[in-house]
Each structure stands twice: as C-alpha cells, then as structure tokens.
Amino acid sequence: MADQIDVIFPDLLGLTHGKTVPPGRLDHPTHYAITVMVQGLDLEFLDVPTYSTSSGFPDMEARVDLETLRPWIGGRRTAMASLYRTNGEPLPLDSRRQLQLICDRWAARGLTPIAGFEMEFFLLASRQPLAKLPVPDHRVYGIGAGADPSGTLEVIAELAELAGLQVEGVNAEFTPSQVEAALHYQPAGAAADAALLFRELVHGVARERGVDATFMARPFADAVGSGLHLNMSLANSAGDNMFADVSDADGISELARQFIAGLLHHHEALTAFAAPTVNSYKRLTPGMLSGYWANWGLDNRICTVRVPGQRGATTRLEHRMADGTASPHLLSAALFAAGLHGVEEGMQLAIPQQGDADSEPNTDRHTPHTLSGALDALEADTALRAYLEPDLVEVYVGLKRDEWKRWEQAVTDWEQAEYSRVY
C-alpha cells in the first residue's frame, strides 16, 4: 500500500484523524465523510447542539489541501485536510481553519504571521511501564550517542527532511533521553501543520525501531518537562520583519511591543491552550523555565515571552509556556489573536524582567495552577474569546472539563501506596 495517501486532520486536542485513500480518490471529499464526534480523546464527546447525540452525530467532510501533499513514512504520502459540514459550510471546530481566520485578520493589516516550533520530547525504552531510554553518554546538547544511542533521533531527522518538515536541527536536552527538534520558520499555518506531522512521525519511527516516545508535559517526576516553544514574528508584503527596528534601543519595533503586551494581557487565559492537560501543571511551575510568570525579557529564558538576542531579519518573540501536548494550530491561533488584540488596542508594554524571575519576579501575575483554573480564566476572558469561533471554544472547554472531572474522580497509584499501607 505504498502508493496510498493518508488524508489527515487535527482534532481539538491536537491529535490526528483521517483516512487512507487511493490516489484516484484524493479529490473526492465525500470519500472522507466522518462523524463530527472525533474531536475528543478515545471518542469522548459532548452533547452539543448540531454536533453530537441530539443531532444524530452528523457527518463532516475532510477536503484535502493539495498544497500539503508530501512524501511520508514507508513510501506513502500524506496530505492535510480542512473540515466542512456536508452542506459545504466550513466546520467551526476545524482548528486549522481557526488559525487561518486569525492569519486573515493579520493579512487585512498587510501582515503575515510567521512561526517556528521548538519541540521537546522523551525517547522511551517502554511505554508500559513508562521508562526512559538509557543514554549512558548523555550530555547537554549532545548529538549521536550523546543524545540517543539507539540512533532513532537521527532516523527521525532524516525522514522528517524527506517529508519536507524542514527540521533545522536535533540534539539532547538537559535530561538523559529528552531531546529537542527545531522546525523551520515559515508562515504560521504551514508551521503548525509541520509540528503536528512531526509529532506523528516521531511516534511512528520510534515504534518501528522498537522504542517509543512521549510529548507529555512532564512524564517523570525526577526530570524536567517538555516544552513546545513557539517563535513568532510578522512580515510585510515585501517579506520584511516588522518586529525589527534599528532605531529602537532594544532593536524591536512598537508593533512587537504591543504584540508582547497582548500576550501578557491574556496570560492566564492562554494557559488553557498552552497547558491543556492535567499533567501540564506538573511542569508549569516556578523553576521549570516554563512560562509561569506574566513577564517578558531580553534573551531571558526565565521569562514567558523571551526576545532572543538576534536582531534584524531574525528578530522574533519566543513564547515558552506551551508543553508538548498543546495543539499546534490552536496554540498558534490563540497567541497570534492575543498579539493582535495588543496591537489593535495599542497596549503599553511593562518593563522587561531582569535576572531571575522566580526569585525576584517583577509581577504578581502567573498561570493558574490547574487545568480547571485555566479553563475558568479562558471563559472569563471575553476579549480573547471574541477572536475565536464560539462553537470551538464551547466544545474545547467542555472536553477539557470532562477531562478534569475524570481526574478528580481517579484514584492514583500514589494515593494507594501512601494510604492503603497504614489505614
């Protein structure tokens, strides 16, 4: 089946779904008719009008975006799809479309959102039980055996290049078996597609080689978490970086400052998209370099919004809050929406954080401490939600509320080990 094509779309959790079709059926949208219930983990769904039980689980159509057709693992090909109702109307739950709508709003101002993801993950010896891949020669920013003695990381990089995902480099992170891949800087929609597909490729390649991988926020208590850092800028019609300003003392434009101010203004609500799982909040704490504080800084990794030292054409903002479980499309849409609000309102930017924000923060604002708190913040942030599809936010929040409820009702191994032996 090497000539088959995997037609893929992301759900609201950033997980992939789709169908494998023969090349001759690629342009036939009804061939990909799929129930709209595939938006949650393990077929979890909500009884939301027009989407689920009360409406009989109607179909949606996955219409392929031919510009995204690319080589894939095993000689196959893959392509991304956009989602529509069967009457031809765009489906509001389509996270790719949500990102495009935000990009369109920037385009109306003559600007193109540009993005690049840095993706951290753990290579595993096994998933059941969860165990790190041994790396006897580990070193920070190690390569080869110093990053992954199994050679899986190098194969991932090679196949990602063949698939056109444009991985700019791979290396070991601070913790043995944790690695990082930086993806090419490009228009935001293409960047989010590449991040989604890279995650799929990592899982596929690792399992084929007898190991595994996880992008969980913090899978091990004795190790740091895995981030999904999003680098952002805006380009004009000539391709100039509009975040750069040589006349500014810090080399960044007023547009960039207003954009950062928007990110910080919506800091708490953005957590719902950047840290979307119960486990996310084991990473999103002080001391984890994870975007806890509502602050920004010049080349300061302890800040949520870091302005790296490069200037001119490479000027960018790095948002460091998200973890590896975030939907690349929803995260990008939310961050570029928050930045747009800052620009539209001409928000003023506070002074940059100096030094260690964890010991001497220049703000008392920080992320919520639980997924439930983050969802509360999103629901309370009417200004940010005004940029997003109401149906998408309703279903997303509902799915995540159900996830939180399952966590509250769960009995964990820790509870059993801590209490059953003495009570």
C-alpha positions in Angstrom: 0.0 0.0 0.0 3.0 2.3 -0.6 1.0 4.3 -3.2 -1.8 5.1 -0.7 -2.3 8.6 0.7 -3.1 9.4 4.4 -5.5 12.3 4.5 -5.1 13.8 8.0 -6.8 16.5 10.1 -6.2 17.5 13.7 -8.9 17.4 16.4 -9.3 20.0 19.1 -6.8 18.1 21.3 -4.1 18.3 18.6 -4.4 14.6 17.8 -4.7 13.3 14.2 -7.5 11.5 12.5 -8.2 10.8 8.9 -8.5 8.1 6.2 -6.1 6.3 3.9 -7.3 6.6 0.3 -6.0 5.6 -3.2 -4.6 8.4 -5.3 -7.5 8.4 -7.7 -9.9 9.3 -4.9 -7.9 12.2 -3.5 -10.1 14.9 -4.8 -13.4 13.3 -3.7 -14.5 15.0 -0.5 -17.4 12.7 0.5 -14.9 9.8 0.5 -13.7 11.2 3.8 -17.1 11.6 5.4 -16.5 11.3 9.1 -18.7 11.9 12.1 -18.0 15.1 13.9 -17.7 13.2 17.2 -14.0 12.6 16.5 -12.9 15.7 18.5 -12.0 14.2 21.8 -9.8 11.6 23.4 -10.9 8.0 22.9 -14.3 9.1 21.4 -15.2 11.3 24.3 -17.9 13.6 23.1 -20.3 16.3 24.3 -24.0 16.6 23.6 -23.7 19.9 21.9 -26.4 21.0 19.5 -25.5 20.3 15.8 -22.5 18.1 16.8 -23.5 15.0 18.7 -26.3 13.0 20.3 -29.1 15.5 19.9 -28.4 15.8 16.1 -27.6 12.1 15.4 -23.8 12.5 15.1 -23.9 14.2 11.7 -21.1 13.8 9.1 -18.4 16.3 8.2 -16.2 16.3 5.1 -12.5 16.3 5.1 -11.4 18.1 2.0 -7.8 17.7 1.1 -5.4 20.7 0.8 -3.4 19.6 -2.3 -0.6 22.1 -1.4 0.2 20.0 1.7 0.7 16.7 -0.2 4.1 15.3 0.8 6.1 12.1 1.0 5.6 10.0 4.1 6.9 7.0 6.0 7.2 3.8 4.1 6.9 5.3 0.6 3.4 6.6 1.3 2.2 10.1 1.0 0.2 12.3 3.3 -1.9 15.5 3.0 -3.7 17.8 5.4 -7.5 18.3 5.1 -9.9 21.1 6.1 -13.2 20.3 7.6 -16.7 21.2 6.3 -20.3 20.4 7.0 -22.0 18.3 4.4 -23.8 21.4 3.1 -20.4 22.9 2.2 -20.2 25.3 5.1 -16.8 25.4 7.0 -16.9 23.4 10.2 -16.3 25.8 13.2 -14.5 23.0 15.1 -11.7 23.0 12.5 -8.5 24.1 14.3 -6.7 24.6 11.0 -9.4 27.0 9.9 -9.3 28.8 13.2 -5.7 29.6 12.7 -6.3 30.7 9.1 -9.1 33.1 10.3 -6.6 34.7 12.7 -4.0 34.9 9.9 -6.6 36.5 7.6 -7.2 39.2 10.2 -3.4 40.0 10.2 -3.5 39.9 6.4 -6.1 42.6 6.4 -3.4 44.8 8.1 -0.9 43.8 5.4 1.0 41.4 7.6 1.7 37.7 7.6 2.2 35.7 10.8 5.5 33.7 10.7 6.2 30.9 13.2 8.6 28.2 14.1 8.2 25.5 16.8 10.9 24.0 19.1 9.6 20.6 20.1 10.9 18.6 23.1 10.1 15.0 23.9 11.4 11.9 25.6 12.6 8.8 23.9 11.4 5.8 25.9 12.6 2.2 26.4 9.0 1.3 27.0 5.6 2.9 27.4 4.2 0.2 29.7 5.7 0.7 32.2 6.9 4.2 31.2 10.7 4.2 31.2 13.3 6.5 29.8 15.6 5.3 27.1 19.1 4.7 28.7 21.7 7.2 27.5 25.0 6.3 29.2 26.9 9.0 27.3 24.4 11.8 27.8 25.5 15.4 27.7 23.5 18.6 27.3 23.2 19.5 23.6 24.8 16.1 22.9 24.5 14.5 19.4 24.9 11.0 18.2 25.4 8.6 21.1 25.5 11.6 23.4 21.8 12.2 22.6 20.4 8.8 21.6 22.5 5.6 21.4 19.6 3.8 19.6 20.1 6.1 16.5 16.3 6.8 16.5 16.7 10.5 16.6 18.9 10.6 13.6 16.4 8.5 11.6 13.6 10.8 12.7 15.6 13.8 11.4 16.4 12.1 8.1 12.8 11.0 7.4 11.4 14.4 8.5 13.6 16.0 5.9 12.4 13.7 3.2 8.8 14.5 4.3 9.5 18.2 3.9 9.0 19.0 7.6 12.3 21.0 7.5 13.9 20.1 10.8 16.7 22.6 11.4 18.5 20.5 14.0 18.1 17.9 16.7 20.0 17.5 20.0 19.9 16.2 23.5 18.3 18.3 26.2 19.3 18.7 29.9 17.8 15.3 31.0 19.0 12.0 29.6 16.6 10.6 27.0 15.0 14.0 26.5 15.7 15.5 23.0 14.7 18.6 21.0 14.0 19.4 17.4 13.7 22.9 15.9 11.4 23.2 12.9 11.8 25.7 10.1 10.5 29.3 10.5 7.6 29.8 8.0 4.0 31.1 7.6 2.1 30.1 10.7 -0.4 27.7 9.1 2.4 25.6 7.4 4.4 25.7 10.7 1.5 24.3 12.7 0.9 21.6 10.1 4.6 20.6 10.2 4.6 20.5 14.1 1.5 18.2 14.0 3.0 15.9 11.4 6.4 15.9 13.2 4.8 14.5 16.3 3.2 11.8 14.3 6.4 10.9 12.5 8.3 10.7 15.8 5.8 8.1 17.2 5.8 6.1 14.0 9.6 6.0 13.6 10.3 5.2 17.2 7.8 2.3 17.4 9.2 0.9 14.1 12.6 0.8 15.8 11.4 -0.9 19.0 11.5 2.1 21.2 8.9 4.8 21.8 8.4 8.5 22.6 6.2 10.8 24.5 5.4 14.5 24.3 3.7 14.5 27.7 4.2 17.7 29.6 6.1 16.1 32.5 6.2 12.3 32.3 8.8 11.8 35.0 8.9 13.3 38.5 12.7 13.3 38.6 13.1 15.2 35.3 12.1 18.5 33.8 9.1 18.8 31.4 8.9 19.0 27.7 8.1 22.4 26.1 6.6 23.4 22.8 8.1 26.8 22.3 6.6 29.0 19.6 8.8 31.6 17.9 6.8 34.4 16.2 7.1 37.4 14.0 5.2 39.4 11.4 6.2 40.0 7.8 5.0 42.7 5.4 4.2 42.2 1.8 7.9 42.6 0.9 8.9 40.0 3.4 10.5 42.4 5.9 10.4 41.5 9.6 8.2 44.1 11.2 9.3 43.2 14.7 12.7 44.7 14.0 13.6 48.4 14.5 17.2 49.5 14.3 16.3 52.9 15.8 15.0 51.3 19.0 17.4 50.9 21.9 16.4 47.2 22.1 16.1 46.7 18.4 12.4 45.8 18.5 9.5 47.8 17.0 6.5 49.3 18.6 4.5 46.6 16.8 6.5 43.9 18.6 6.0 45.7 22.0 2.2 45.9 21.5 2.2 42.3 20.5 4.0 41.2 23.6 1.7 43.4 25.7 -1.3 41.5 24.2 0.3 38.1 25.1 0.8 39.2 28.7 -2.6 40.8 28.9 -4.2 37.4 28.2 -1.5 35.3 30.0 -3.9 33.4 32.3 -6.4 32.5 29.6 -3.7 31.4 27.1 -2.8 28.7 29.6 -5.9 26.8 28.6 -4.4 26.2 25.1 -0.7 26.1 26.1 -1.1 23.7 29.0 -4.1 21.6 28.0 -3.8 18.5 30.3 -3.9 17.7 33.9 -0.2 16.8 33.8 0.7 20.1 32.3 0.6 21.8 35.7 3.4 19.5 37.0 5.6 21.3 34.5 4.1 24.8 34.7 5.6 25.8 38.0 8.4 28.2 39.1 11.9 26.8 38.5 11.0 24.9 35.3 11.7 27.7 32.8 8.2 27.1 31.6 6.3 30.4 31.3 4.8 30.6 34.7 5.0 34.4 35.2 3.3 37.0 33.1 6.5 38.7 32.1 8.9 39.3 29.2 12.6 39.8 28.9 15.5 40.3 26.6 17.2 37.0 26.0 16.0 35.8 29.4 14.8 32.1 29.5 13.1 32.6 32.8 10.5 34.8 31.2 7.4 33.6 29.4 8.0 35.8 26.4 11.7 35.9 25.5 13.1 38.1 22.9 16.2 36.2 21.7 19.4 38.2 21.0 19.2 38.0 17.2 18.0 41.2 15.5 17.3 42.5 12.0 15.6 39.9 9.8 15.8 37.3 12.5 14.1 39.3 15.3 11.4 37.2 16.9 9.4 36.5 20.1 9.7 33.1 21.8 6.6 32.1 23.8 7.7 29.5 26.3 4.6 28.5 28.1 3.2 25.6 26.0 4.1 22.0 26.5 4.3 19.1 24.0 0.6 18.2 24.4 -0.7 21.5 23.1 -2.5 21.7 19.7 0.0 23.5 17.4 -3.0 25.1 15.5 -5.0 26.2 18.5 -1.9 27.4 20.3 -0.8 29.5 17.3 -4.3 30.9 16.8 -4.6 31.9 20.4 -1.2 33.5 20.6 -1.5 35.5 17.4 -5.0 36.5 18.4 -3.7 37.8 21.8 -0.9 39.7 20.0 -3.5 41.1 17.6 -5.6 42.4 20.5 -2.5 44.1 21.9 -1.8 45.8 18.6 -5.4 46.8 17.9 -5.7 48.4 21.4 -2.2 49.9 21.3 -1.4 48.2 24.6 1.6 49.5 26.5 4.4 47.1 27.5 5.7 46.9 31.0 9.5 47.0 31.6 11.4 43.8 30.9 12.2 41.3 33.6 15.7 41.5 34.8 17.5 38.4 36.2 15.8 35.6 37.9 12.0 35.9 37.8 11.5 33.0 40.1 13.3 34.7 43.0 12.5 38.3 42.2 9.6 38.5 39.8 8.5 42.0 38.6 4.9 40.9 38.5 2.5 39.0 40.8 0.5 37.5 37.8 1.1 34.0 36.9 -0.6 31.0 35.3 -3.4 29.1 37.0 -2.3 26.1 39.0 -4.7 23.6 37.5 -6.4 22.8 34.2 -9.7 23.7 35.8 -8.4 27.1 36.8 -7.1 27.7 33.2 -10.5 26.9 31.8 -12.0 29.4 34.2 -9.6 32.0 33.0 -10.4 31.3 29.4 -14.2 31.5 30.0 -13.7 34.8 31.8 -11.6 36.4 29.1 -14.3 37.6 26.8 -11.9 39.7 24.8 -9.7 36.8 23.8 -12.7 34.5 23.1 -14.1 37.2 20.7 -11.3 36.3 18.3 -12.2 32.6 18.3 -15.1 30.6 17.0 -17.7 30.3 19.8 -18.5 26.7 18.9 -14.9 25.7 19.0 -14.3 27.3 22.4 -17.5 25.7 23.8 -16.6 22.2 22.7 -12.9 22.6 23.6 -13.8 23.8 27.1 -16.4 21.1 27.5 -14.0 18.3 26.5 -11.4 19.6 29.0 -14.0 20.0 31.8 -14.8 16.3 31.3 -11.1 15.5 31.4 -10.7 17.4 34.7 -13.7 15.6 36.1 -12.2 12.2 35.3 -9.0 13.3 37.0 -10.9 14.4 40.2 -12.6 11.0 40.3 -9.5 9.0 39.6 -7.7 7.0 42.4 -3.9 7.2 41.7 -1.1 4.8 42.4 0.4 7.4 44.8 -2.8 7.5 46.8 -2.9 3.7 47.1 0.8 3.5 48.0 0.6 6.4 50.5 -2.6 5.4 52.4 -3.5 1.7 52.0 -0.4 0.5 53.8 -1.3 2.4 57.0 -5.0 2.9 57.1 
